[in-house]
Amino acid sequence: MMMRPASVLAGIVLLAAWLGAALVVGAVVAPAAFAVLPSRTLAGALVGRVLPVLFWAGIVVGLVVTATTWGLPSRGWRIGAALVLALACAVAQFVIGPRIERIRVLIGGPIDALDPASPVRQACGRLHGMSVACLGLAGLAAMLALALRSLPTAGRTRPGAYATRLLPVVPTAPPYPRIS
């Protein structure tokens, strides 16, 4: 059995922990908050306090995994997936989150009080959808990074190296003599 470097194992643990936290927030905390709390405003405030922690953690995990992957063979997809995790979390935290907050300040009250046809309420809905999409993209990237990080790296120097080893070796026939 081949031993893995500590940095590879640390990356696996970090990715699995972040992915677990993202699943708990997205599948348990957010739906429970909106189901149990007396208003959507309170539920949104609760989830709005949890998501920045998750996004910051995703940025850190993505960058740490990228840094610890840099010296590994066949690192292209591994680094790409980790960077997508970090980038999706950064967009949600630094671009979408502040815009949602500006809309909340502009409204000055619960968003549910606005008419559903209101452009401000529709903008908030679009931003919410973009935030959910960023979290989903980050989750998919973390799953890919985790799967790729779990694959063995020894001896694999280029993409497709495993597939070429599995193909049978076919001897080539000598060229036929030329007939003039």
C-alpha positions as CSV (number, residue, x, y, z in Angstrom):
1,M,0.0,0.0,0.0
2,M,1.4,3.4,-1.0
3,M,1.6,6.0,1.7
4,R,0.2,9.4,0.9
5,P,2.0,12.7,1.8
6,A,0.6,14.5,4.8
7,S,-0.4,17.4,2.6
8,V,-2.6,15.2,0.4
9,L,-4.3,13.8,3.5
10,A,-4.8,17.2,4.9
11,G,-6.4,18.4,1.7
12,I,-8.7,15.4,1.7
13,V,-9.8,16.2,5.3
14,L,-10.2,19.9,4.6
15,L,-12.3,19.3,1.4
16,A,-14.5,16.7,3.1
17,A,-15.0,19.0,6.2
18,W,-16.0,22.0,4.0
19,L,-18.2,19.9,1.8
20,G,-19.9,18.4,4.9
21,A,-20.5,21.9,6.3
22,A,-21.9,23.2,3.0
23,L,-24.3,20.2,2.8
24,V,-25.5,20.8,6.4
25,V,-26.0,24.5,5.8
26,G,-27.7,24.0,2.5
27,A,-29.8,21.0,3.2
28,V,-30.5,21.3,7.0
29,V,-29.9,24.8,8.5
30,A,-31.4,27.0,5.8
31,P,-34.6,24.9,5.2
32,A,-35.1,24.5,9.0
33,A,-34.6,28.2,9.6
34,F,-37.3,29.1,7.0
35,A,-39.6,26.4,8.3
36,V,-39.3,27.1,12.1
37,L,-38.7,30.8,12.5
38,P,-41.7,33.1,12.6
39,S,-40.7,35.3,9.7
40,R,-38.7,34.9,6.5
41,T,-36.7,38.0,7.6
42,L,-35.5,36.3,10.7
43,A,-34.7,33.1,8.8
44,G,-32.8,35.2,6.2
45,A,-30.9,37.0,8.9
46,L,-29.8,33.6,10.5
47,V,-28.7,32.1,7.2
48,G,-27.1,35.4,6.3
49,R,-24.9,35.1,9.4
50,V,-23.9,31.5,8.7
51,L,-23.1,31.8,5.0
52,P,-20.2,34.2,5.3
53,V,-18.4,31.8,7.6
54,L,-19.0,29.0,5.0
55,F,-17.8,31.2,2.2
56,W,-14.6,32.3,4.0
57,A,-13.9,28.7,4.9
58,G,-14.3,27.7,1.2
59,I,-11.9,30.4,0.1
60,V,-9.3,29.3,2.6
61,V,-9.8,25.6,1.9
62,G,-9.6,26.2,-1.9
63,L,-6.4,28.2,-1.6
64,V,-4.7,25.7,0.9
65,V,-5.6,22.8,-1.3
66,T,-4.3,24.6,-4.4
67,A,-1.0,25.4,-2.5
68,T,-0.5,21.8,-1.4
69,T,-1.4,20.4,-4.8
70,W,1.2,22.5,-6.7
71,G,4.0,20.0,-6.4
72,L,2.0,16.9,-7.2
73,P,2.1,15.2,-10.6
74,S,-0.9,15.7,-12.9
75,R,-2.1,18.7,-10.9
76,G,-4.0,20.6,-13.6
77,W,-7.6,19.4,-12.8
78,R,-6.8,19.1,-9.1
79,I,-5.7,22.8,-8.9
80,G,-8.5,23.9,-11.2
81,A,-11.2,22.3,-9.0
82,A,-9.7,23.9,-5.9
83,L,-9.5,27.3,-7.5
84,V,-13.1,27.1,-8.7
85,L,-14.1,26.3,-5.1
86,A,-12.2,29.4,-3.8
87,L,-13.4,31.6,-6.6
88,A,-17.1,30.7,-6.3
89,C,-17.0,31.3,-2.6
90,A,-15.2,34.7,-3.1
91,V,-17.8,35.8,-5.7
92,A,-20.6,34.9,-3.3
93,Q,-18.9,36.6,-0.3
94,F,-17.4,39.8,-1.9
95,V,-19.7,40.5,-4.9
96,I,-23.2,39.0,-4.3
97,G,-23.3,39.3,-0.5
98,P,-22.7,43.1,-0.3
99,R,-25.3,43.7,-3.1
100,I,-27.9,41.8,-1.1
101,E,-27.0,43.8,2.0
102,R,-27.3,47.1,0.1
103,I,-30.8,46.1,-1.0
104,R,-31.8,45.2,2.6
105,V,-30.6,48.6,3.8
106,L,-32.4,50.3,0.9
107,I,-35.7,48.5,1.8
108,G,-35.4,49.3,5.5
109,G,-37.8,46.5,6.5
110,P,-38.8,43.0,5.6
111,I,-38.5,42.1,1.9
112,D,-41.8,40.2,2.2
113,A,-43.5,43.6,2.6
114,L,-42.6,44.5,-0.9
115,D,-44.9,43.7,-3.8
116,P,-43.7,40.6,-5.6
117,A,-43.6,42.6,-8.9
118,S,-41.3,45.2,-7.3
119,P,-38.0,45.6,-9.2
120,V,-36.1,45.7,-5.9
121,R,-37.7,42.5,-4.7
122,Q,-37.0,40.8,-8.0
123,A,-33.4,42.0,-7.9
124,C,-33.0,40.5,-4.4
125,G,-34.5,37.2,-5.7
126,R,-32.0,37.2,-8.6
127,L,-29.1,37.8,-6.2
128,H,-30.3,35.1,-3.9
129,G,-30.4,32.7,-6.9
130,M,-26.9,33.7,-7.9
131,S,-25.7,33.1,-4.3
132,V,-27.3,29.6,-4.3
133,A,-25.6,28.9,-7.7
134,C,-22.2,30.0,-6.3
135,L,-22.7,27.7,-3.3
136,G,-23.7,24.9,-5.7
137,L,-20.8,25.4,-8.0
138,A,-18.4,25.5,-5.0
139,G,-19.9,22.3,-3.7
140,L,-19.5,20.6,-7.1
141,A,-15.9,21.9,-7.3
142,A,-15.2,20.6,-3.8
143,M,-16.6,17.1,-4.7
144,L,-14.4,17.0,-7.9
145,A,-11.4,18.2,-6.0
146,L,-12.0,15.6,-3.3
147,A,-12.4,12.8,-5.8
148,L,-9.3,13.9,-7.7
149,R,-7.3,14.3,-4.5
150,S,-8.2,10.8,-3.5
151,L,-6.8,9.3,-6.7
152,P,-3.3,7.9,-6.5
153,T,-0.7,10.2,-8.1
154,A,2.5,8.1,-8.1
155,G,3.7,7.4,-11.6
156,R,1.0,9.3,-13.3
157,T,2.7,12.0,-15.3
158,R,0.1,13.1,-17.8
159,P,-3.7,12.9,-18.3
160,G,-4.8,9.6,-19.6
161,A,-1.7,7.7,-18.4
162,Y,-3.8,5.1,-16.7
163,A,-5.9,4.5,-19.8
164,T,-2.8,3.9,-22.0
165,R,-1.5,1.3,-19.6
166,L,-4.7,-0.6,-19.9
167,L,-4.6,-0.9,-23.7
168,P,-3.2,-4.1,-25.1
169,V,0.2,-3.8,-26.8
170,V,-0.3,-4.6,-30.4
171,P,2.9,-5.5,-32.3
172,T,3.3,-3.7,-35.5
173,A,3.9,-5.7,-38.6
174,P,7.0,-4.9,-40.6
175,P,6.4,-2.9,-43.7
176,Y,5.6,-4.9,-46.8
177,P,8.3,-5.1,-49.4
178,R,7.9,-2.7,-52.2
179,I,7.0,-4.3,-55.5
180,S,8.3,-2.3,-58.4
